[in-house]
Amino acid sequence: MTMLQVRPYESDGPSFIIPSEGSTMNAKLDGREYPNAAGTSTSSSRRVNARAPEIIRKSKGKITETRQITLSPDLKSLTMSVHSAGRDEPDIYVFERQ
């Protein structure tokens, strides 16, 4: 089972943390592209609606991954659809609030 932590990031975005992988994805929901720490790719984030951000990752100007994240109306579950370049079907993850 994968655990996902969601925390505030700066003043206007979320931070998605997967402790078991040691990974953190920070999202500024302003639609602008930001380079990753290594400078090898970029990501941009925007708010689709009040409970649904979208994160797009690019490498050399081409989209490599799109993450669509939706928080349920009762705030008890979060669904993340990960569309990877070159794949027809997304990976879908559902997280329940603990």
C-alpha positions as CSV (number, residue, x, y, z in Angstrom):
1,M,0.0,0.0,0.0
2,T,1.3,3.4,-0.9
3,M,0.9,6.3,1.4
4,L,0.4,9.8,0.1
5,Q,0.7,12.9,2.2
6,V,-0.7,16.2,1.0
7,R,0.5,19.4,2.6
8,P,0.3,23.1,1.7
9,Y,3.1,24.4,-0.5
10,E,4.0,28.1,-0.3
11,S,0.8,30.2,-0.4
12,D,-1.0,28.8,-3.4
13,G,-0.4,25.1,-4.0
14,P,-0.2,21.6,-2.6
15,S,2.8,19.4,-2.0
16,F,2.4,15.7,-2.7
17,I,4.7,13.5,-0.7
18,I,5.2,9.7,-1.0
19,P,7.4,8.8,2.1
20,S,8.2,5.2,0.9
21,E,9.8,6.6,-2.3
22,G,11.3,9.7,-0.8
23,S,9.6,11.7,-3.4
24,T,8.0,15.1,-3.2
25,M,6.1,17.0,-5.9
26,N,5.4,20.6,-5.2
27,A,2.8,22.4,-7.3
28,K,2.3,26.1,-7.8
29,L,-1.1,26.4,-9.4
30,D,-0.2,29.4,-11.6
31,G,0.2,27.5,-14.9
32,R,3.8,28.6,-15.4
33,E,6.6,26.1,-16.1
34,Y,9.3,25.6,-13.5
35,P,12.5,23.6,-13.9
36,N,13.1,20.6,-11.6
37,A,16.1,20.6,-9.2
38,A,18.4,19.0,-11.7
39,G,17.3,21.3,-14.5
40,T,16.5,18.4,-16.9
41,S,12.7,18.8,-17.1
42,T,9.9,21.2,-16.2
43,S,6.5,21.0,-14.6
44,S,3.5,23.3,-14.6
45,S,0.4,23.1,-12.5
46,R,-3.0,24.7,-12.8
47,R,-6.3,24.5,-11.0
48,V,-9.0,22.8,-13.1
49,N,-11.6,23.5,-10.4
50,A,-11.7,24.0,-6.6
51,R,-10.8,20.3,-5.9
52,A,-8.8,19.3,-9.0
53,P,-5.3,20.4,-9.9
54,E,-3.5,19.2,-13.1
55,I,0.2,18.8,-13.3
56,I,2.1,18.6,-16.6
57,R,5.7,17.4,-16.8
58,K,7.9,18.1,-19.8
59,S,11.3,17.1,-21.0
60,K,13.0,18.9,-23.9
61,G,9.7,20.7,-24.5
62,K,7.6,17.5,-24.9
63,I,5.0,16.4,-22.5
64,T,6.1,13.2,-20.7
65,E,3.4,13.0,-18.1
66,T,0.1,14.6,-17.1
67,R,-1.3,14.1,-13.6
68,Q,-5.0,14.8,-13.0
69,I,-5.8,14.9,-9.3
70,T,-9.4,15.0,-8.0
71,L,-10.5,15.3,-4.4
72,S,-13.9,13.8,-3.6
73,P,-16.8,16.1,-2.6
74,D,-16.8,14.6,0.9
75,L,-12.9,15.2,1.1
76,K,-12.4,11.5,2.1
77,S,-10.6,10.3,-1.1
78,L,-8.2,11.5,-3.7
79,T,-7.9,10.0,-7.2
80,M,-4.8,10.5,-9.2
81,S,-4.8,9.7,-12.9
82,V,-1.3,9.5,-14.4
83,H,-1.1,9.7,-18.2
84,S,2.4,8.8,-19.4
85,A,3.6,9.7,-22.9
86,G,3.5,6.7,-25.2
87,R,0.8,4.8,-23.2
88,D,-2.8,4.6,-24.2
89,E,-4.3,4.0,-20.7
90,P,-3.5,6.0,-17.6
91,D,-2.4,4.6,-14.2
92,I,-5.1,5.4,-11.7
93,Y,-4.4,5.6,-8.0
94,V,-7.1,6.1,-5.3
95,F,-6.1,7.2,-1.8
96,E,-8.4,7.2,1.2
97,R,-8.0,9.8,4.0
98,Q,-6.7,8.3,7.2
